[in-house]
Amino acid sequence: MTTFVDRVELHVAAGNGGHGCASVHREKFKPLGGPDGGNGGRGGDVILVVDQAVTTLLEYHHSPHRKATNGQPGAGDNRSGKDGQDLVLTVPDGTVVLDRDGNVLADLVGQGTTFVAGQGGRGGLGNAALSSARRKAPGFALLGEPGEARDIVLELKTVADVALVGYPSAGKSSLISVLSAAKPKIADYPFTTLVPNLGVVTAGSTVYTIADVPGLIPGASEGRGLGLEFLRHVERCSVLVHILDTATLESDRDPVSDLDIIEEELKQYGGLEDRPRIVVLNKIDIPDAQDLAEMIRPDLEERGYQVYEASAVARTGLKELSFALADIVAKARAAKPKEESTRIVLRPKAVDDAGFTVTYDEAEDVYRVRGEKPERWVRQTDFNNDEAVGYLADRLNRLGVEDALMKAGARSGDGVAIGSEENAVVFDWEPTMMAGAEMLGRRGEDHRLEAPRPAAQRRRDREAERDDAQREFDDFNPF
């Protein structure tokens, strides 16, 4: 059964915003109470949070679909809908968030680090919030926006100071077991270690973490063995330690060629050229291994490596090795720049930034309007309500969309699409959208708020309408 997962594809969906409410206040003796529709609640976000108690992505391997709750719709009597609850997903320290194309969205390092993977939709405004001096009685409300939904990839890169690399069965797990309190699986056959092991080592006043990378063999950077799955776990380390087996029973292997092969795989993987290296000649408790270690040590030192001899079984050479690693880790930590306080970066918009663009799409034969505001306004519009459509037309006109369409060459009757190709609202454009909007619905007037007229007045109005109709007929009738 799988117990360790360091890469998963996660499908997240934030909550939708609640719809606004179009309501009129009703109370005895107050027929003109006015609009009192409340706003819709905000949809819940999907948030990734680093928790150092979490060490694997196994939970998301079994349940890759996660969704936050929706916001509640508004109600009459100025009651706003309840906000949706945020969905908080805990991830291990060192998790990298990528999109499906492999672009890095976030690198989550440090307890409590957060990333909003899915933004909840805004709640729609009720007609009470939409009322103004010019629009005293809106007969419509705005719809809630849909929450953000996308597919992301989570990759775990172990946060360790020291990484042990080497052939299978070179003794990496044995060294971790004696240098720290970790208890990895140890056996006398290749690929015993199927997941990275992590241990904590104390050497003097320095405390550092040490991890081994399982399954490095020739071709690991191209996917052979287990190396490609776990090479990412050495990317954050401060020092690489080559564990060379001086007691191997394979006739076609020797410690120096093992070192060259592993170095070539690390080079092919890339990004590790600047890490200091240490070589450990392991298993020197075996007589022939001790002789081989003494033979190859001068050659390795000539290459510039720090060389140490050790035995996990006899527990020799471990103290010197642990303090040497602690010294390198301490120097690497001191060389890192100090973390600065949080800075707020202000990026003001350009003076000529209209907030939208208008382009001609020859394939679809439409003028396409793209921009955050126009697309959001379209999503918030109830197209079954003429007054809401007219309100949208007014907003687009005030933003300057009509002028931009005319400058782009649009003419009466041309198709205009607002939004992306997959989800756009398309309509036949008529210049002077303000006038066209008035024909769709008279914004600011609501027949539900009209005071009842006396019977005599209603009779006089009907007679006046008949007289007007008769005069129009007489004017156009030549006989």
Disulfide bonds with the S-S distance in Angstrom:
none
